[in-house]
Amino acid sequence: MVDWKKLADKASDVVQKRGGTKSLEEDAAELADIAKGGGTLSDKAKQAATALKEPGAHAQPAAETPDEQG
């Protein structure tokens, strides 16, 4: 039988360890961008795995990349 309280507590702990719900939302948005982007399925899987190693969104928008700033 599944202990739902224990499962919910564990899920809550994981969310808190990854930086809370804001970080979780950023991760989801980052994964959605990767899924919608170009490349093969293998490339997308690699990008997603790299993105999830650290909590929160890490990709910079194109307008904020250091190469484009003057």
C-alpha positions as CSV (number, residue, x, y, z in Angstrom):
1,M,0.0,0.0,0.0
2,V,1.2,3.5,-0.8
3,D,1.8,5.9,2.1
4,W,0.5,9.1,0.4
5,K,1.7,11.4,3.3
6,K,5.2,10.0,3.1
7,L,5.2,10.4,-0.7
8,A,3.9,14.0,-0.4
9,D,6.5,14.9,2.2
10,K,9.3,13.5,0.1
11,A,8.1,15.4,-2.9
12,S,8.0,18.6,-0.8
13,D,11.5,18.0,0.4
14,V,12.8,17.6,-3.1
15,V,11.2,20.8,-4.2
16,Q,12.7,22.7,-1.3
17,K,16.1,21.2,-1.9
18,R,16.0,22.5,-5.5
19,G,15.2,26.0,-4.5
20,G,11.4,26.1,-3.9
21,T,8.5,26.5,-6.3
22,K,10.0,29.5,-8.2
23,S,13.0,27.4,-9.1
24,L,10.7,24.6,-10.1
25,E,8.7,26.9,-12.4
26,E,12.0,28.2,-14.0
27,D,13.1,24.6,-14.6
28,A,9.8,23.8,-16.3
29,A,10.0,26.9,-18.5
30,E,13.6,26.0,-19.4
31,L,12.6,22.4,-20.3
32,A,9.7,23.7,-22.4
33,D,12.0,26.0,-24.3
34,I,14.4,23.1,-25.0
35,A,11.5,20.9,-26.2
36,K,10.3,23.6,-28.5
37,G,13.8,24.4,-29.9
38,G,15.5,22.9,-32.8
39,G,17.8,19.9,-32.9
40,T,17.4,16.1,-32.7
41,L,15.7,14.3,-29.8
42,S,19.1,13.2,-28.6
43,D,20.4,16.8,-28.5
44,K,17.3,17.9,-26.6
45,A,17.7,15.1,-24.1
46,K,21.3,16.2,-23.5
47,Q,20.3,19.8,-23.1
48,A,17.6,18.9,-20.7
49,A,19.9,16.7,-18.6
50,T,22.4,19.6,-18.4
51,A,19.7,22.1,-17.5
52,L,18.4,19.9,-14.6
53,K,21.8,19.5,-13.0
54,E,21.4,22.9,-11.4
55,P,18.0,24.2,-10.1
56,G,16.4,27.2,-11.7
57,A,16.7,28.6,-15.2
58,H,20.2,29.3,-16.5
59,A,19.8,30.1,-20.1
60,Q,20.3,33.8,-20.9
61,P,17.9,35.5,-23.3
62,A,19.6,36.3,-26.6
63,A,19.4,40.1,-25.9
64,E,21.5,39.7,-22.7
65,T,24.4,37.6,-24.0
66,P,27.8,39.2,-23.3
67,D,28.9,39.0,-27.0
68,E,26.2,41.3,-28.1
69,Q,26.7,44.0,-25.4
70,G,28.8,46.8,-26.5
